Amino acid sequence: MKVLIACEFSGIVRDAFIARGHDAVSCDLLPTEQPGPHIQGDALAVLGDGWDMMIAHPPCTRLAVSGARWFKNKAQEQRGAVAFFMALAASKIPRIAIENPICIMSRLWRKPDQIIQPWQFGHGETKATCLWLRGLPKLQPTEIVSGREARVHRMPPGPNRWKERSRTFTGIAAAMAEQWGSLSAPSPAPGEEADP
């Protein structure tokens, strides 16, 4: 399948799909941290490029409820973040997962289809992660572990804190690639021709 990993600079999810034989490409305003197929630019500009699946990680700074105390002073930025999220959700890609922490989109749009935790996928940590799904089943836990620590929440302040907090856990990326990557390619919509 042709898979777009939108708003990912780390290459973690992209590489999990590539390891399972998919044509996966990450896209972010930042360069990729790991060598591999990457589009440095706006994900909205490539949504119509014939993807079978998109896993999107839109920036959560203006959406996450953890930052609610600053929302009143950032109304314009928040409107932009909501519009970006909704543009991803409205794309014509047949299979979509949009990932974000607990955020205002549950109120402004709809409740997430699923909330997952790293400890369900082999990591002894807590970090509630919402998934809004279209054309994809819920992720099934792969390895439930104990030792549930809020390491990500407790990261010290610093210039790269946002980057470290935004990385997808490798166990979650592997579950996405295994479970969603094992689905057959979606059929073309009526009037569209399948690629040869």
C-alpha positions, 0 to 999 in steps of 0.5 A: 500500500501507498502510505502517507505518515503526515506530520512525522519527522522521526521516521518511526511510523514510516519505517515500521510500514516500510519494514512490512513492505509498504511504500511509506513516506513521511511528511513534515515541515522539518527534515527527517531524523532518519534517512528514508522517503520523506517530503519536507513541506506541508502535508496538505499539499500532498493529500491528493497524491493517491495514498491508500492510507494516511496516519497523521500526527497534527501538532497538538500544541494548540489543541491538547487540553493540557495547554488549555490555560493558554488558549484564551491568548492564542485564539487565532493560532488555535483556529489554524490548528483546528482547520489543519486537523479538519483538512486532514480529516476531510481528505479523500484518502480511504483509510485514515488515522489521526493521532493526538493527545486528549484534546479539544477536537473531541468537543469541536468535532467528535469523540475519538474512536479509540484511546490507547496507551503505550503500556498496551504496546510494550512500553511501561509508560502512560500517555493517553493517545486518541485515534480518530479512524476512518476505514481502519479497525481499532488497534488491538493491544500487543503486549500489556506491561506493568510499570506504568510511569508518566515519563513523557508528562514529567519531561523537564522543560527545554527547547526540545521537550516538544520534539521528545513528547511528540515521538510515536512509541515504537511498539505503537508504530509496529502495531499500526504497521502490522495490523493496518498494513495487513489489510488489503489495499482499498478498492478504487472509488467508482469511476477511478482506475486502479494503478497497473 
